[in-house]
Amino acid sequence: MQLLLWPGKPYPLGATWDGEGTNFALFSERATQVALCLYDAEGHETCIPLVEVSNFVWHGYAPFVKPGQRYGFRVDGPYDPKAGDRFNRHKLLIDPYAKALEGDIEFGEEIFGYCWEHPDGDFSFSELDSANFLPKAIVIDELFDWGDDTLLQTPFHETVIYETHVRGFTKLHPEIPEPLRGTYAGLAHPAVIAHLKQLGITAVELLPVHHFMANPGHLAKQGLRNYWGYDSICYLAPYSGYSASGTQGQQVVEFKQMVKTLHEAGIEVILDVVYNHTGEGNHLGPTISLRGIDNSAYYRLVEDNLHYYMDFTGCGNSLNVRHPQVLKLIMDSLRYWVLEMHVDGFRFDLASALARELYAVDRLSAFFDIIHQDPVLADVKLIAEPWDVGEGGYQVGEFPLLWSEWNDKCRDTVRDFWRGEDSLLADFAYRFTGSSDLYKNNGRNPSASINFITAHDGFTLRDLVSYNEKHNEANGEGNRDGSSHNSSWNCGVEGETDDPKILQLRRQQQRNFLVTLLLSQGVPMLLYGDEMGRTQGGNNNPYCQDNEISWVDWSLEAADQNLLNFTKALIEFRRQHPVFRRRKWFQGRAIFGSEANDIAWFNPNGSEMNSQQWESDFAKAVSIFLNGEEIATPGTRGERILDDSFLLFFNAHYEPLKFAIPDSLDANWAIVIDTSADFIGLTERCYQESEVAARSVLVLQRLA
């Protein structure tokens, strides 16, 4: 029986089931022919030409196609790499608008548009069929009972972000049933929800869940996998490998249920999205989707040599964000994840690459213009990784309104301070108060700064205080991969040790980092497992380690449990005291007549800091006064916000130092946090002057 398509519509793109049949639409500006390929339960292929073309969109309506149908496309046109064209009808192509894929790409010569061993390299033409090596897209039914679920819209100044990995966070959790470990359902398990709630997390930021290239050749040959997932191949489909429900589109339902469950617990879901490049790589990469659909439209090519790709990402290619269809793909993807999947925000990987109109990063680029005027995205969290690897790509502090940024200056400054590196106290002061030097002048607030000490890319917190050097041998690249500049300090011994003094110092340093992170203005981000001493054995680039190197070990020793308890108490302490999470900048003056400024800075002897001391690169101690009676911004109902006042003594020196209460703040003070004693809790005794232990933080609270 010959299957016939009705003309259908050019919009929406992708496969859309309307309750009776399915509309298919694919954009290709330079194709000469497009065929829809349908697959039955046995894998037999039926190809049907799409003869209707509207504005370069090839489309057709299949009245006989229902949810669960597997499909792909074959696109014909010129194969001329010198001209930027790489069409190959022998390659099955993944729909860039697919909502679900059935599995992973299998690596082999068949998925490449050229012949591996041909002397002409990628100028040769491969006639090997790739259909058996590519996952098929699946037509899905969008119907889902969301009930009254909606975006949580937690204010940024009340947000605590937890960067985590769907698989690695739950893979070893003993309370989660084995089939659910490492899945979306596992992340929504009551044991995980309880951990996040007790910790005080308000938002999980998930490493990439867009369907990605899991088994690239260089890793497959070594028995490794793309664990992090920063090689997206489909921007609307949740990765099927994180699903416990099978692959026939049920991963979409499972993802939605995960979001709904997290929302019920008051936890937002932020996605780490990779719109800057795809897993198809450079000119020698495979042809699995955009390259075969319309290479020169979707990718930035070198203008005077279209054979090659512009690479602002270090991953082989860069999406052509200057092209309207590419911008449309990104925006359609973002809106889909908000409207249909109910996610609360996005962290944009290498975001500077998206703002390159020509070559330079442009703050007035079309990418920003479109996002800022979009009503769907106006109410979600937008977070930039504000750099790429191209010239001029480092743009920390330069993103426009509505955007927050990963603040690596905070990371580096705080690391240097606590490892005793010569650095300016003024830099530490800026980072502690939200980095006004970066964000204030363009109208943004402290919430523009996403503060972090550790992230997926680099050492964990435990490894930060245990290793001076990276130890990435397991990655199979001769320890050449990963950053060699980690601003870490091993406290005297490289790696694991039984020395009790070194172990005590390492635990104290972890507490110092956590207190600095959680009590700084801005939005704190915690790396998964840091609250309980997770180690990667000194590997600072475990992008390919889908194993115990990256997974959380939930069997906690006593020291790990103590760190977890400390972190819980610290986040709760921050939640109770709005002086540590202000909406607006400090003004350095009294506002409500308390006779003291909203913030003040002192030397350990109680005297006020002077300009010369701020510029000293060897000073390792500072006292900070935060006035809880001088919070200028009102609450949500216009009420005045009042809080306790605090003195924070930071001593990064290798010896104890005496800290005095400044004469201008004469009052009764009690210790509430002491990182040298692993203590959080209000004491009854008054404090006047005593030693603050070497490399420690002491926080005092003013008593009534």
C-alpha positions in Angstrom: 0.0 0.0 0.0 1.4 3.4 -1.0 1.3 5.9 1.8 0.3 9.4 0.7 0.8 12.7 2.6 -1.6 15.6 2.6 0.0 19.0 2.1 0.0 19.8 5.8 1.5 23.1 7.2 5.0 24.6 7.5 4.4 25.4 11.2 5.0 24.2 13.8 8.3 22.6 12.8 9.0 19.0 13.8 6.3 16.3 14.3 3.0 17.5 15.7 0.1 15.1 16.5 -3.3 16.8 16.5 -5.4 13.9 17.8 -6.0 12.5 14.3 -2.8 12.6 12.4 0.7 14.1 12.5 2.1 17.1 10.6 5.8 17.0 9.7 7.8 20.1 8.9 11.6 20.5 8.3 13.5 23.6 7.4 16.2 23.3 4.7 17.1 26.3 2.5 19.5 24.5 0.0 18.0 21.0 -0.1 16.8 19.6 -3.5 14.7 16.9 -1.9 13.5 15.8 1.5 12.0 12.5 2.5 10.1 11.5 5.6 11.3 8.0 6.8 8.9 6.0 8.9 9.9 2.8 10.7 7.7 -0.1 11.8 8.2 -2.3 14.8 10.7 -4.5 13.0 12.7 -1.5 11.8 11.6 -1.6 8.2 11.9 1.8 6.6 9.3 3.5 4.4 10.4 6.8 2.8 7.8 9.3 1.6 8.9 12.5 -0.3 7.8 15.8 1.1 6.8 17.7 -2.0 5.2 20.7 -0.3 7.7 23.6 0.3 6.8 26.9 1.9 9.5 29.4 2.8 12.1 26.7 2.7 10.1 24.5 5.0 9.4 21.0 3.6 6.1 19.7 5.1 3.3 17.1 4.9 0.5 15.7 7.0 0.2 12.0 7.6 -3.3 11.1 8.7 -2.2 7.6 9.5 0.6 8.5 11.9 0.0 8.4 15.7 2.1 8.8 18.8 4.8 6.2 19.2 5.6 6.3 15.5 9.4 6.3 14.9 10.8 8.5 12.1 13.7 10.4 10.6 14.5 12.4 7.5 16.7 12.0 4.5 17.8 15.2 2.8 19.3 15.4 -0.7 21.3 18.2 -2.3 24.8 19.1 -3.4 27.8 17.5 -1.6 30.4 20.1 -2.0 32.3 20.8 1.3 34.3 23.6 -0.4 31.0 25.5 -0.9 29.7 24.6 2.6 27.3 21.9 1.4 27.3 18.4 2.9 24.0 16.8 1.9 24.0 13.0 1.7 20.8 11.1 1.1 22.4 7.9 2.4 22.4 9.4 6.0 19.3 9.2 8.1 19.0 12.6 9.9 17.5 13.4 13.3 14.7 15.9 13.4 16.1 19.0 15.2 12.6 19.5 16.6 12.1 15.9 17.8 10.5 15.7 21.2 11.9 12.2 22.0 14.5 9.9 20.7 14.6 6.2 21.3 18.2 5.7 22.3 21.9 6.6 21.7 23.8 7.0 18.5 26.1 4.1 17.8 29.5 5.1 16.6 30.7 3.8 13.3 31.9 4.9 9.8 28.3 4.7 8.6 27.3 7.9 10.4 29.9 10.0 8.5 29.2 11.7 5.3 32.6 10.8 3.9 34.8 7.7 3.7 37.2 7.3 6.5 40.1 5.9 4.7 39.6 7.7 1.3 42.6 9.8 0.3 40.3 12.7 -0.4 39.2 12.8 3.3 35.9 14.6 3.9 35.8 15.6 0.2 34.9 11.9 -0.5 31.3 10.8 -0.5 30.0 7.9 1.6 27.2 5.7 0.3 27.0 3.7 3.6 23.6 3.8 5.1 23.4 5.1 8.7 19.8 4.2 9.6 20.8 1.3 11.8 23.2 3.5 13.8 21.0 6.4 14.6 18.2 6.6 17.2 14.8 7.3 15.6 12.7 10.2 16.6 9.3 9.4 18.2 6.0 11.2 17.6 4.6 12.0 21.1 1.4 13.0 22.7 1.9 16.2 24.7 -1.0 15.5 27.0 0.0 15.5 30.7 -2.0 16.3 33.8 -0.1 19.2 35.4 -2.9 20.0 37.8 -2.2 23.5 39.2 1.5 23.3 38.7 3.2 26.5 37.5 6.6 28.2 37.6 7.7 28.8 41.2 9.4 32.2 40.5 11.4 32.1 43.6 13.1 35.5 44.0 16.7 35.4 43.0 17.9 36.8 46.4 16.1 33.9 48.1 17.6 31.3 45.8 20.1 28.6 46.7 21.2 26.7 43.5 22.4 23.1 43.6 24.3 22.1 40.4 23.8 18.4 39.9 23.7 15.5 37.5 20.6 13.5 36.9 22.5 10.2 36.8 25.5 10.8 39.0 23.5 12.2 41.9 21.2 9.2 42.4 23.1 6.3 40.8 24.4 4.9 44.2 21.6 6.1 46.5 20.7 3.1 48.7 17.1 4.2 49.3 16.2 4.5 45.7 15.0 1.2 43.9 17.7 0.0 41.5 15.6 0.6 38.3 15.1 4.2 39.3 18.7 5.1 40.1 20.3 7.6 37.7 17.0 8.6 36.2 14.5 11.5 36.2 12.3 9.3 38.4 15.2 8.8 40.8 15.8 12.5 41.1 12.1 12.8 42.1 12.3 10.0 44.7 11.2 11.0 48.2 14.7 10.3 49.6 16.2 12.8 47.2 13.5 15.4 47.8 14.1 15.0 51.5 17.8 15.6 51.1 17.4 18.7 49.0 14.7 20.1 51.3 16.6 19.5 54.5 19.7 21.0 52.9 17.7 24.1 52.0 18.0 24.0 48.3 15.5 26.1 46.3 16.6 25.2 42.7 18.4 22.3 41.1 20.5 23.2 38.1 20.8 20.1 35.9 23.8 19.3 33.7 22.6 18.9 30.1 19.5 16.8 29.6 19.0 17.7 25.9 19.6 14.5 24.0 23.3 14.4 23.4 26.1 12.5 21.7 26.8 9.9 24.4 29.4 7.7 22.6 31.8 9.8 20.5 34.5 7.8 18.8 37.5 8.9 20.8 35.7 7.9 24.1 34.0 4.8 22.8 37.4 3.3 21.8 38.5 3.7 25.5 35.3 2.3 27.0 34.4 5.8 28.2 31.2 7.9 27.7 30.2 11.5 27.5 29.1 11.8 31.1 28.5 15.6 31.3 26.4 15.7 28.1 27.8 18.9 26.5 27.4 17.7 22.9 23.7 18.3 22.2 22.1 16.9 19.1 18.4 17.6 19.8 17.3 20.7 21.7 13.7 19.7 22.5 14.2 16.0 23.5 15.1 15.0 27.1 17.9 12.4 27.0 16.4 8.9 26.9 19.3 7.4 28.8 18.1 9.1 32.0 14.7 7.5 31.8 13.5 4.6 33.8 10.3 4.3 31.7 11.6 3.0 28.4 12.2 4.9 25.2 8.8 5.1 23.4 8.4 8.7 24.3 7.8 7.9 28.0 10.9 9.8 29.0 8.9 13.0 28.2 6.2 12.0 30.7 8.9 11.0 33.3 10.7 14.3 33.0 7.4 16.2 33.4 6.6 14.2 36.5 10.0 14.9 37.9 9.5 18.7 37.5 6.0 18.5 39.0 7.3 16.6 42.0 10.2 19.0 42.6 7.8 21.9 42.2 5.5 20.4 44.9 8.5 20.4 47.2 9.2 24.1 46.4 12.3 23.4 44.3 12.8 25.0 40.9 14.4 23.2 37.9 17.0 25.1 35.9 18.5 23.5 32.8 22.1 23.8 31.6 21.6 24.3 27.9 24.2 24.1 25.1 23.0 26.2 22.2 26.5 27.3 21.2 27.5 24.1 19.3 26.3 20.5 18.6 27.8 17.0 18.8 28.5 16.9 15.0 31.9 18.4 15.6 34.2 19.9 13.0 34.6 19.2 9.3 35.6 15.6 10.1 32.6 15.0 12.4 29.6 12.8 11.7 26.5 13.7 9.8 23.6 13.1 12.1 21.3 16.1 12.0 21.9 19.8 11.2 25.0 19.1 9.0 23.0 17.0 6.6 19.8 19.2 6.8 21.5 22.5 5.8 25.1 22.8 6.9 25.7 26.4 5.8 22.5 27.7 7.4 22.9 26.1 10.8 26.6 26.4 11.3 29.1 29.4 11.3 31.5 28.6 8.5 34.8 30.3 7.9 33.8 33.1 5.5 36.8 32.8 3.1 37.0 29.0 3.3 33.5 27.4 3.7 35.1 23.9 4.1 35.8 24.7 7.7 33.8 25.8 10.8 34.2 28.8 13.0 34.9 27.4 16.5 34.3 29.8 19.4 33.6 26.8 21.7 36.6 24.5 21.4 34.2 21.7 20.4 34.6 21.9 16.6 31.7 24.1 15.5 29.5 27.0 16.5 25.8 27.5 15.7 25.1 30.2 13.2 23.1 32.4 15.5 23.0 35.1 12.8 20.6 33.0 10.8 16.9 33.6 11.6 16.1 29.9 11.5 18.8 29.1 14.1 17.5 31.8 16.3 14.1 30.4 15.8 15.3 26.9 16.8 16.8 28.2 20.0 13.8 30.3 20.9 11.3 27.5 20.1 13.4 25.2 22.3 13.4 27.6 25.2 9.7 28.3 25.0 9.0 24.5 24.7 10.9 23.7 27.9 9.0 26.5 29.8 5.5 26.0 28.4 5.4 22.2 27.9 8.0 21.0 30.4 7.5 23.7 33.1 11.2 24.4 33.8 12.0 27.5 35.7 15.2 28.8 34.0 18.3 28.2 32.0 22.0 28.3 32.4 23.6 29.0 29.0 26.8 27.2 28.3 29.5 29.4 26.8 26.9 32.1 26.3 29.2 34.6 24.7 29.2 32.5 21.6 25.5 33.2 21.2 26.1 36.9 21.1 28.6 37.0 18.2 26.8 38.9 15.4 29.9 39.1 13.3 33.1 38.1 15.1 33.0 40.2 18.3 30.6 39.6 21.2 27.8 42.1 20.8 25.6 43.1 23.8 23.0 44.4 21.4 22.9 41.2 19.4 19.7 39.7 18.0 19.9 36.9 20.5 19.5 39.3 23.4 16.9 41.4 21.6 14.7 38.4 21.0 14.9 37.0 24.5 14.2 40.4 26.1 11.0 40.9 24.2 9.7 37.3 24.6 6.8 37.2 27.1 7.3 33.5 27.9 11.0 34.0 28.9 10.4 37.2 30.8 9.6 35.4 34.0 12.3 32.7 34.0 15.8 32.7 35.4 18.4 33.4 32.7 22.0 32.6 33.7 25.0 33.0 31.5 28.4 31.3 31.5 29.8 34.6 30.3 32.7 33.5 28.2 33.7 31.3 25.3 37.1 30.3 23.9 37.2 32.8 21.1 39.0 36.2 21.1 37.2 38.7 23.2 34.9 36.0 24.6 35.5 36.7 28.3 32.5 38.9 29.1 32.0 38.7 32.9 30.0 41.7 34.0 29.0 42.6 30.4 25.7 40.8 30.0 22.6 43.0 29.8 19.6 43.4 32.1 17.6 40.2 33.0 20.7 38.1 33.0 22.7 36.7 35.9 26.2 35.4 35.4 28.5 32.7 36.7 31.0 34.8 38.6 34.4 33.2 38.2 36.1 36.2 39.8 34.2 35.3 43.0 35.5 31.7 42.6 39.1 32.7 42.0 39.3 35.5 44.6 37.8 33.4 47.4 40.1 30.5 46.6 43.2 32.7 46.6 42.1 34.3 49.9 41.8 31.0 51.8 44.9 29.4 50.4 46.9 32.4 51.5 47.8 33.7 48.1 48.8 37.3 47.9 45.7 39.2 46.8 44.0 42.4 47.4 41.5 42.6 50.3 39.5 45.1 48.1 38.8 42.2 45.6 37.6 40.0 48.4 35.4 42.8 49.7 33.8 43.3 46.2 33.1 39.5 45.9 31.6 39.3 49.4 29.2 42.2 48.8 27.9 40.9 45.4 30.5 42.3 43.0 29.1 45.8 42.5 32.2 46.6 40.5 31.0 44.2 37.8 27.2 44.6 37.9 26.1 47.8 39.5 26.9 50.3 36.7 24.6 48.6 34.1 21.6 48.7 36.4 21.7 45.1 37.8 21.4 44.0 41.4 23.5 41.6 43.5 21.5 38.7 42.2 23.3 39.2 38.9 26.2 37.4 40.5 26.0 33.6 40.7 28.6 32.9 43.3 30.4 29.6 43.4 33.6 28.0 44.7 33.3 24.8 42.8 31.3 23.6 39.8 31.1 20.5 37.6 34.2 21.7 35.7 37.1 21.5 38.1 37.8 20.1 41.6 35.1 19.3 44.1 35.3 21.1 47.4 37.0 18.2 49.1 39.5 17.9 46.3 40.1 21.7 46.3 41.7 21.3 49.8 43.3 18.0 49.1 45.2 18.4 45.8 47.6 20.9 44.3 47.7 19.2 40.9 45.1 17.6 38.7 45.0 13.8 38.5 43.2 13.1 35.2 45.0 9.9 34.2 41.7 7.9 34.0 40.6 10.2 31.1 43.1 8.5 28.8 44.7 11.8 27.7 48.0 11.6 29.6 46.8 14.0 32.2 46.9 16.8 29.6 43.2 17.6 29.7 41.6 19.8 32.3 42.9 23.1 33.7 46.3 23.2 35.3 45.4 26.5 37.1 43.1 25.4 40.0 44.0 27.9 42.8 43.9 24.9 45.2 45.9 24.0 48.2 46.4 20.4 49.6 47.1 21.6 53.1 50.5 19.9 53.1 50.0 16.5 51.5 48.9 15.6 48.0 45.8 13.5 48.0 44.5 11.1 50.6 46.2 11.0 54.0 45.7 9.7 57.6 47.4 12.7 59.2 44.8 14.0 61.7 46.2 17.6 61.7 45.9 17.8 57.9 42.5 16.2 57.9 41.3 18.7 60.5 42.7 21.6 58.5 41.0 20.3 55.3 37.7 20.1 57.0 38.1 23.6 58.4 39.0 25.0 55.0 35.8 23.4 53.5 33.8 25.1 56.2 35.6 28.4 55.4 34.6 28.2 51.8 31.0 27.3 52.6 30.6 30.2 55.0 32.1 32.7 52.6 29.9 31.4 49.8 26.6 31.3 51.8 27.0 34.6 53.6 28.1 36.6 50.6 25.6 38.8 48.8 24.4 37.4 45.5 23.1 33.9 44.6 25.0 31.0 46.0 25.5 27.8 43.9 26.6 24.6 45.5 28.1 21.7 43.6 26.4 18.3 44.2 28.0 16.3 46.9 30.2 19.1 48.2 28.0 19.2 51.3 29.1 15.7 52.2 32.7 15.6 51.1 32.4 14.1 47.6 35.7 13.4 45.9 36.7 12.7 42.3 40.2 11.6 43.4 41.8 14.8 42.1 40.2 14.5 38.6 39.2 18.1 37.6 37.7 17.1 34.3 35.6 14.0 34.7 33.5 14.7 31.6 33.9 11.1 30.5 33.7 9.3 33.8 30.2 7.8 34.1 31.3 5.8 37.1 32.2 6.0 40.8 34.6 8.9 40.0 31.7 11.2 39.3 28.8 9.5 41.2 27.8 10.5 44.7 28.8 8.0 47.4 26.0 8.1 49.9 27.7 6.0 52.5 29.0 8.8 54.7 31.8 8.6 57.3 31.4 10.6 60.5 33.4 13.6 59.0 31.2 13.7 56.0 28.0 13.6 58.1 29.4 16.5 60.2 30.0 18.5 57.0 26.5 17.8 55.8 25.0 18.9 59.2 27.2 22.1 59.1 26.0 22.9 55.6 22.4 22.4 56.5 22.7 24.6 59.5 24.5 27.3 57.5 21.9 27.5 54.7 19.2 27.6 57.3 21.1 30.4 59.1 21.2 32.3 55.8 17.5 31.8 55.2 16.7 33.2 58.7 18.7 36.4 58.2 17.8 38.7 55.3 20.9 40.8 56.0 22.9 38.1 54.1 20.6 38.1 51.1 19.8 41.7 50.3 17.9 42.6 47.1 19.9 45.8 46.6 23.5 47.0 47.0 25.0 48.3 50.3 25.0 52.1 50.4 27.8 52.5 53.0 25.7 54.9 55.1 23.0 54.9 57.7 19.5 55.1 56.3 17.0 54.6 59.2 18.9 56.5 61.9 20.6 53.5 63.6 23.8 55.7 63.9 25.8 53.0 62.0 26.3 52.4 58.3 24.6 49.4 56.7 28.1 47.9 56.2 31.5 48.8 57.7 35.0 47.3 57.4 37.6 47.1 60.2 41.0 45.8 61.0 41.4 43.1 63.6 42.3 45.7 66.2 38.9 47.4 65.7 40.1 50.4 63.7 38.4 51.2 60.4 40.1 50.1 57.1 41.9 52.8 55.2 42.5 53.1 51.4 46.1 52.0 51.7 45.2 48.8 53.5 42.6 47.9 50.9 45.4 47.9 48.3 47.7 45.7 50.3 48.3 42.3 48.8 49.6 40.6 51.9 46.8 41.4 54.3 45.0 38.2 55.3 42.4 39.4 57.8 39.4 41.6 57.9 36.4 42.3 60.1 33.0 43.1 58.5 30.0 44.7 60.2 26.5 44.0 58.7 23.8 46.2 60.2 20.4 44.4 60.3 18.6 47.7 61.1 19.7 49.3 57.9 18.2 47.1 55.1 16.9 49.7 52.7 14.6 47.6 50.6 11.1 46.7 51.9 9.5 43.2 51.9 7.0 41.9 49.4 4.1 43.8 51.1 6.1 47.0 51.6 7.0 46.3 55.2 10.3 47.3 56.6 12.8 44.5 57.0 14.6 44.2 60.3 17.3 41.7 61.2 20.0 41.1 63.7 23.4 42.7 63.2 26.6 40.7 62.7 30.3 40.9 62.9 32.3 38.6 60.7 36.0 38.0 61.4 37.9 36.5 58.5 41.4 35.2 59.3 43.2 33.6 56.4 46.5 34.0 58.2 48.5 30.8 59.1 48.5 32.0 62.8 45.8 33.0 65.2 44.9 36.7 65.4 43.2 38.8 68.0 40.0 40.5 66.8 38.5 43.3 68.8 35.0 44.7 68.8 35.2 48.2 67.3 34.5 51.0 69.8 31.8 52.4 67.5 29.9 49.1 67.9 30.1 48.6 71.6 27.4 46.2 72.6 26.9 42.6 73.7 28.1 40.1 71.1 27.9 36.3 71.1 29.5 33.8 68.8 27.1 32.2 66.3 29.5 30.5 63.8 33.0 29.2 64.4 34.6 27.3 61.5 37.5 26.2 63.6 35.2 24.4 66.0 32.6 23.1 63.5 30.0 25.2 65.3 26.8 27.0 64.3 24.4 28.1 67.0 24.0 31.1 69.2 26.0 31.1 72.4 25.1 32.9 75.6 28.5 34.2 76.5 29.5 37.8 75.6 32.5 38.4 73.3 34.9 41.2 73.8 38.3 40.2 72.4 40.0 36.9 71.9 42.0 34.9 69.4 40.4 33.9 66.1 42.0 30.6 65.1 44.3 30.5 62.1 42.5 30.0 58.8 39.0 30.4 60.2 35.8 32.5 60.3 34.1 33.7 63.4 30.7 35.2 63.2 29.2 37.2 66.0 25.6 38.2 66.5 24.7 41.4 68.4 22.5 40.6 71.4 19.5 42.7 72.3 
